[in-house]
């Protein structure tokens, strides 16, 4: 999860103050910003409905996306945790097939509400509005890739 002071700046990242993510493991050529989440389900892709949650998930705060990718700041990161609850509730507003070579699946656009909190070892903490935040973009999908693709 990324936090910005004011409007986001995807050119220079001048307004980004935190980048909470699990990192790239192993760095630099490993799995990109991915971690197993046990609190998923049920998922009803056809209705655009699902739920995903985690409590005290161990992450790093890399402070901004360029540093998370290229690790040039000092310190590179500090230990962090986050907790979240995301609820996709439908209706499905669009559907699309995934057709990239070596990958197959379906993506649906939906709507979602979420609560989110995080803290880092430097003492920073953030808690979203407890009434939930509505997303501007909420996508669910079922993707198969690599050895799992049925071509």
Long-range contacts (C-beta under 8 A, 24 or more apart in sequence): 1-82, 1-84, 1-116, 1-118, 2-65, 3-126, 13-64, 13-65, 13-66, 16-63, 16-64, 16-65, 17-63, 17-64, 18-61, 18-63, 18-118, 18-120, 18-124, 18-126, 19-61, 19-62, 19-63, 19-64, 19-65, 19-67, 19-68, 20-59, 20-60, 20-61, 20-80, 20-82, 20-118, 20-120, 21-59, 21-60, 21-62, 21-68, 22-58, 22-59, 22-60, 23-59, 23-60, 23-62, 23-68, 23-77, 24-68, 24-69, 27-71, 33-68, 35-59, 43-140, 45-106, 45-108, 45-140, 45-141, 45-142, 46-92, 46-108, 47-90, 47-91, 47-92, 48-88, 48-89, 48-90, 48-91, 48-92, 48-93, 48-108, 48-109, 48-110, 48-111, 48-140, 49-88, 49-89, 49-90, 49-110, 50-87, 50-88, 50-140, 51-85, 51-86, 51-87, 51-88, 52-84, 52-85, 52-86, 53-83, 53-84, 53-85, 53-86, 54-82, 54-83, 54-84, 55-83, 56-81, 56-82, 56-83, 57-81, 57-82, 57-83, 57-84, 59-118, 61-118, 61-120, 61-122, 61-124, 78-120, 78-121, 78-122, 79-120, 79-121, 80-118, 80-119, 80-120, 80-121, 81-118, 81-119, 82-116, 82-117, 82-118, 82-119, 83-116, 83-117, 83-118, 84-114, 84-115, 84-116, 84-117, 85-114, 85-115, 85-116, 86-112, 86-113, 86-114, 87-112, 87-113, 87-114, 88-112, 88-138, 88-140, 89-113, 98-141, 98-143, 102-145, 102-146, 102-149, 103-143, 103-144, 103-145, 103-149, 104-143, 104-144, 104-145, 104-149, 104-150, 104-151, 105-141, 105-142, 105-143, 105-144, 106-141, 106-142, 107-139, 107-140, 107-141, 107-143, 108-139, 108-140, 108-141, 109-137, 109-138, 109-139, 110-138, 110-139, 110-140, 111-135, 111-138, 112-138
